[in-house]
Amino acid sequence: MFNNGIGYITINSTLYKYNNKYYEELEEGLVLSKLTHFFDLYQDSKGNLPFAKPHFVTEAYTYILRKTRIDSNKINPAGINVNNGYLEISYDKNKKPKFELIPHSPDYYFTYCANFDYNPEAPSDYFDKVLSDMIDEKKQSILLRVIASSFDLLEVRKRFARKIRILLLLGEGSNGKDTIHEWVEQLYAGQGIT
């Protein structure tokens, strides 16, 4: 069932299973139910069910959580997890960021996957027009820098301390606030966005 913990991780006492793109949270009750059914099938040489008891199920679940626990600093590493891979961010000798698309792997502990593909050849005409209709050029630069900083918060904090904290959009009516919110929400599949 748990394949020696491969493809499973525990974050804050919650078990996750890798689904070929990211780790999905498993409902505790379903895991306990599977363990119960497993112990219901395990018979000793006399035909008894020695482990078909609630405390064995609880102990097994606790053991699995401990065996698969990972360091919380490894969760959702720098970059973006997208449909066609993990967009890893690195820096050249001038500290300029560059991106490389890496195949999905259970070795990258993402708990989300953006619902789009990375395509560096995609035209940006439509995006550029929508953005310029909403925000003047100076503010576009601020917006894009703040959003880009979310790709690697640890690196940004090393360089700029705590300067970048929040993006607050003000205005009345249909001026693009919701559109920008939805764009950022799609980057992180709705996680960590308020």
C-alpha positions in Angstrom: 0.0 0.0 0.0 2.7 2.5 0.9 5.6 1.1 -1.1 8.2 1.9 1.6 7.1 5.5 1.7 8.1 6.2 -2.0 5.6 8.6 -3.5 4.3 9.6 0.0 5.2 12.6 2.2 4.0 13.9 5.5 3.7 17.6 6.1 2.4 18.9 9.5 1.0 15.4 10.4 -0.9 15.2 7.0 -0.1 12.5 4.6 0.3 13.3 0.9 0.5 11.0 -2.2 2.3 11.9 -5.4 0.0 11.9 -8.5 2.7 12.2 -11.2 2.7 16.1 -11.0 2.4 17.0 -7.3 1.6 15.7 -3.9 -2.2 15.6 -3.1 -3.4 15.5 0.5 -4.9 12.2 1.6 -7.9 12.1 3.8 -6.9 10.5 7.1 -10.1 8.5 7.4 -9.5 6.8 4.0 -6.0 5.9 5.0 -7.2 4.5 8.3 -9.9 2.5 6.5 -7.3 1.0 4.1 -5.1 0.0 7.0 -8.1 -1.5 8.8 -8.9 -3.6 5.7 -5.3 -4.7 5.4 -5.2 -5.9 9.0 -8.6 -7.6 8.5 -6.9 -9.8 5.8 -3.7 -10.6 7.7 -4.0 -14.0 9.4 -1.5 -15.9 11.5 -0.8 -19.6 11.0 -3.8 -20.5 13.2 -6.2 -18.3 11.1 -6.5 -15.6 13.8 -6.5 -11.9 13.0 -3.9 -10.6 15.5 -3.6 -7.1 14.2 -7.3 -6.4 13.6 -7.5 -4.0 16.5 -7.9 -0.2 16.4 -4.6 0.5 18.3 -2.6 -1.4 15.7 -4.2 0.7 12.9 -3.4 3.9 14.8 0.2 2.8 15.5 0.7 1.9 11.8 -0.7 5.2 10.7 1.6 7.1 13.2 4.5 5.0 11.9 3.8 5.9 8.3 3.5 9.6 9.2 6.9 9.5 10.9 8.6 7.5 8.1 7.4 9.9 5.4 7.9 13.2 7.2 9.9 15.8 5.3 11.5 19.1 6.2 9.0 21.9 5.7 11.7 24.0 4.0 11.6 21.5 1.0 7.9 22.0 0.3 7.1 24.0 -2.9 10.6 24.9 -3.9 11.5 28.0 -5.8 10.0 28.1 -9.3 6.6 27.1 -10.6 5.0 23.7 -11.0 3.1 23.6 -14.3 1.4 20.9 -16.3 4.4 20.0 -18.5 7.0 20.1 -15.7 8.7 22.0 -13.0 9.9 25.4 -14.0 13.1 25.6 -11.9 14.7 29.0 -11.3 18.5 29.5 -11.0 20.8 32.4 -11.3 23.7 33.2 -13.6 27.0 34.8 -12.4 25.3 38.2 -12.6 22.5 37.0 -10.4 20.0 37.2 -13.2 17.3 34.6 -12.9 16.9 31.9 -15.6 14.3 29.2 -15.9 14.6 25.6 -17.0 11.7 23.2 -17.5 12.4 19.9 -15.6 10.2 16.8 -15.8 7.9 16.2 -12.9 9.4 14.0 -10.2 8.4 12.9 -6.7 11.8 14.4 -5.6 10.3 17.9 -5.9 7.8 18.3 -3.1 5.0 20.5 -4.7 1.6 20.5 -3.2 0.1 22.3 -6.2 0.3 22.3 -10.0 -0.7 25.3 -12.1 -3.3 24.3 -14.8 -1.3 25.5 -17.8 1.8 24.5 -19.8 5.0 26.5 -19.9 5.6 27.7 -23.4 8.4 30.2 -23.9 7.4 30.7 -27.5 3.8 31.7 -26.7 2.9 35.2 -28.0 2.4 37.8 -25.3 0.3 40.3 -27.4 -3.0 39.6 -25.7 -1.4 39.7 -22.2 0.4 42.9 -23.0 -2.8 44.6 -24.2 -4.9 43.5 -21.2 -2.1 44.6 -18.8 -1.6 48.0 -20.5 -5.4 48.6 -20.5 -5.4 48.1 -16.7 -2.2 49.6 -15.4 0.2 52.3 -16.7 3.7 51.2 -17.6 5.4 52.3 -14.4 2.9 50.3 -12.2 3.2 47.3 -14.6 6.8 47.1 -13.7 6.0 47.1 -10.0 3.3 44.5 -10.4 5.4 42.1 -12.4 8.4 42.5 -10.1 6.2 41.6 -7.1 4.7 38.6 -8.8 8.1 37.5 -10.0 9.5 37.7 -6.5 7.0 35.0 -5.4 8.9 32.5 -7.6 11.8 32.5 -5.1 10.9 34.3 -1.9 14.0 33.1 -0.1 16.4 34.6 -2.7 14.4 37.9 -2.7 14.5 38.1 1.1 18.3 37.5 1.0 18.8 40.4 -1.4 16.1 42.8 -0.3 15.4 41.8 3.3 11.7 42.1 3.9 10.9 44.9 1.4 8.5 42.9 -0.7 5.6 41.7 1.5 2.3 42.3 -0.2 0.6 43.7 -3.3 -2.4 45.8 -2.5 -4.6 46.7 -5.4 -7.0 49.6 -5.0 -9.7 51.1 -7.2 -13.3 51.1 -8.0 -15.3 49.2 -10.6 -13.8 47.0 -13.3 -10.2 48.2 -13.4 -8.5 44.7 -13.4 -8.1 43.9 -9.8 -9.9 40.6 -10.0 -8.1 39.7 -13.3 -4.7 40.2 -11.6 -5.9 38.2 -8.6 -7.0 35.4 -10.9 -3.7 35.4 -12.8 -1.7 35.0 -9.6 -4.1 32.4 -8.2 -3.7 30.3 -11.4 0.1 30.4 -11.0 -0.2 28.7 -7.6 -3.4 26.7 -8.2 -5.2 28.8 -5.6 -2.8 28.1 -2.7 -1.6 31.0 -0.5 -3.6 33.6 -2.2 -6.1 35.9 -0.4 
